[in-house]
């Protein structure tokens, strides 16, 4: 770092966002290996509660800009894909447009898993195969999306020459300012 550069701390993710992120990640992983039963259901419903808490936080409570939600436009997505191709990135704190869409899809899959899991246990659908079949499809889709999420974090960290995992652990990111 030259004398004209200074190091600043950018607050990227609040504690609430980080704790809900890591708890959901942990519980999804645990439920992947804990196939059925009481604890599978409890953990699944707790994941859904965390998703609802995170949505409420992002909509109404957060004072950290990166913790709020936005709906990426087609233009935003095209621009981001162009940035990936050219490897020239505009400064950005929080999720890029594709990352934000992935967040929404992950949350939707968690909600769909909770719903299909619950439906499979109700009297109305007891013995029906379709809620369980849908649950398996949603589970597989979530697993694939989680793998894609991890790969995207690694790829974008390399392309941007910036550790994107660190802020999800510490909450802040060291950036050089000119």
C-alpha positions as CSV (number, residue, x, y, z in Angstrom):
1,X,0.0,0.0,0.0
2,X,1.5,3.3,-1.0
3,X,1.6,6.4,1.2
4,X,-1.4,7.9,-0.7
5,X,-3.6,4.9,0.1
6,X,-5.3,4.4,3.4
7,X,-7.1,1.4,4.8
8,X,-10.8,1.8,5.6
9,X,-13.2,-0.6,7.1
10,X,-16.5,-1.0,5.2
11,X,-19.3,-2.5,7.3
12,X,-20.7,-5.1,4.9
13,X,-22.9,-7.5,6.9
14,X,-24.5,-6.9,10.3
15,X,-24.2,-9.4,13.1
16,X,-27.9,-10.5,12.6
17,X,-27.3,-11.2,8.9
18,X,-24.2,-13.2,9.6
19,X,-25.7,-15.3,12.4
20,X,-28.8,-16.1,10.4
21,X,-26.7,-16.9,7.3
22,X,-24.4,-19.4,9.2
23,X,-27.3,-20.9,11.3
24,X,-29.3,-21.6,8.1
25,X,-26.2,-23.0,6.4
26,X,-25.5,-25.2,9.4
27,X,-29.1,-26.4,9.7
28,X,-29.4,-27.2,6.0
29,X,-26.2,-29.2,6.2
30,X,-27.4,-31.1,9.3
31,X,-30.8,-31.8,7.7
32,X,-29.1,-33.1,4.6
33,X,-27.5,-35.9,6.8
34,X,-30.5,-36.1,9.2
35,X,-32.9,-37.6,6.7
36,X,-36.2,-37.8,8.6
37,X,-37.8,-37.7,12.0
38,X,-38.5,-35.3,14.7
39,X,-35.2,-33.3,14.7
40,X,-35.4,-33.1,10.9
41,X,-38.7,-31.3,11.2
42,X,-37.7,-29.1,14.1
43,X,-34.5,-28.0,12.3
44,X,-36.5,-27.4,9.0
45,X,-39.1,-25.2,10.7
46,X,-36.4,-23.4,12.6
47,X,-34.7,-22.6,9.2
48,X,-37.9,-21.3,7.9
49,X,-38.3,-19.1,11.0
50,X,-34.7,-17.8,10.5
51,X,-35.6,-17.0,6.8
52,X,-38.7,-15.0,7.9
53,X,-36.7,-13.2,10.6
54,X,-34.0,-12.3,8.0
55,X,-36.7,-11.1,5.6
56,X,-38.2,-8.9,8.3
57,X,-34.8,-7.6,9.2
58,X,-34.0,-6.7,5.6
59,X,-37.4,-5.1,5.0
60,X,-37.9,-3.1,8.2
61,X,-35.0,-3.1,10.7
62,X,-31.6,-3.1,9.0
63,X,-29.6,0.1,8.9
64,X,-26.9,-1.6,6.9
65,X,-27.5,-1.0,3.2
66,X,-26.1,-4.4,2.1
67,X,-28.6,-6.1,4.4
68,X,-31.6,-4.5,2.7
69,X,-33.3,-6.1,-0.4
70,X,-33.4,-5.0,-3.9
71,X,-34.9,-6.7,-7.0
72,X,-32.2,-6.9,-9.7
73,X,-33.3,-5.7,-13.1
74,X,-32.5,-7.4,-16.4
75,X,-30.1,-4.4,-17.1
76,X,-28.3,-5.0,-13.7
77,X,-27.9,-8.7,-14.5
78,X,-26.6,-8.0,-18.0
79,X,-24.2,-5.4,-16.6
80,X,-22.9,-7.9,-14.0
81,X,-22.4,-10.6,-16.6
82,X,-20.5,-8.1,-18.7
83,X,-18.3,-7.3,-15.6
84,X,-17.6,-11.0,-15.2
85,X,-16.6,-11.3,-18.9
86,X,-14.4,-8.3,-18.8
87,X,-13.2,-8.8,-15.2
88,X,-13.8,-5.1,-14.6
89,X,-16.1,-4.6,-11.6
90,X,-17.8,-1.5,-10.3
91,X,-17.4,-1.1,-6.5
92,X,-20.2,-3.0,-4.8
93,X,-20.9,-3.8,-1.1
94,X,-23.3,-6.7,-0.5
95,X,-24.8,-9.1,-3.1
96,X,-24.3,-8.6,-6.8
97,X,-27.5,-9.0,-8.9
98,X,-27.0,-12.7,-9.5
99,X,-26.2,-13.3,-5.8
100,X,-29.3,-11.4,-4.7
101,X,-31.5,-13.6,-7.0
102,X,-29.8,-16.7,-5.5
103,X,-30.6,-15.5,-2.0
104,X,-34.3,-15.2,-2.9
105,X,-34.3,-18.7,-4.6
106,X,-32.6,-20.3,-1.6
107,X,-35.2,-18.8,0.7
108,X,-38.0,-19.9,-1.6
109,X,-36.6,-23.4,-1.6
110,X,-36.4,-23.5,2.2
111,X,-40.0,-22.3,2.4
112,X,-41.1,-24.9,-0.2
113,X,-39.2,-27.6,1.8
114,X,-41.0,-26.6,5.0
115,X,-44.4,-26.6,3.2
116,X,-43.9,-29.9,1.5
117,X,-42.5,-31.5,4.7
118,X,-45.5,-30.3,6.7
119,X,-48.0,-31.4,4.0
120,X,-46.5,-34.9,4.0
121,X,-47.4,-35.2,7.7
122,X,-51.0,-33.9,7.5
123,X,-54.0,-36.2,7.6
124,X,-55.2,-34.8,4.2
125,X,-52.0,-36.0,2.4
126,X,-51.0,-38.9,4.7
127,X,-49.8,-41.7,2.4
128,X,-49.6,-39.5,-0.7
129,X,-46.3,-39.6,-2.6
130,X,-46.3,-36.2,-4.3
131,X,-45.5,-34.1,-1.2
132,X,-42.5,-36.3,-0.4
133,X,-41.5,-36.4,-4.1
134,X,-41.6,-32.6,-4.3
135,X,-39.7,-32.4,-1.0
136,X,-36.9,-34.5,-2.5
137,X,-36.9,-32.3,-5.7
138,X,-36.7,-29.1,-3.6
139,X,-34.0,-30.6,-1.4
140,X,-31.9,-31.6,-4.4
141,X,-32.4,-28.1,-6.0
142,X,-31.3,-26.5,-2.7
143,X,-28.2,-28.7,-2.5
144,X,-27.3,-27.7,-6.1
145,X,-27.9,-24.0,-5.4
146,X,-25.7,-24.2,-2.2
147,X,-22.9,-25.8,-4.2
148,X,-23.3,-23.1,-6.9
149,X,-23.3,-20.4,-4.2
150,X,-20.1,-21.6,-2.7
151,X,-18.5,-21.9,-6.2
152,X,-19.7,-18.4,-7.1
153,X,-18.1,-16.9,-3.9
154,X,-14.8,-18.6,-4.7
155,X,-14.9,-17.5,-8.4
156,X,-16.0,-13.9,-7.6
157,X,-13.3,-13.7,-4.9
158,X,-10.7,-14.7,-7.5
159,X,-12.0,-12.5,-10.2
160,X,-12.3,-9.4,-8.0
161,X,-9.1,-10.2,-6.1
162,X,-11.2,-9.7,-2.9
163,X,-12.0,-12.1,-0.1
164,X,-15.8,-12.2,-0.1
165,X,-16.0,-14.8,2.7
166,X,-14.2,-12.6,5.2
167,X,-17.0,-10.1,5.6
168,X,-19.5,-12.9,6.2
169,X,-17.4,-13.9,9.2
170,X,-16.1,-10.5,10.5
171,X,-18.9,-8.2,9.3
172,X,-16.4,-5.8,7.7
173,X,-14.2,-5.6,4.7
174,X,-10.8,-3.9,4.5
175,X,-10.7,-1.8,1.4
176,X,-7.9,0.4,0.1
177,X,-9.1,4.0,-0.5
178,X,-7.2,6.4,-2.8
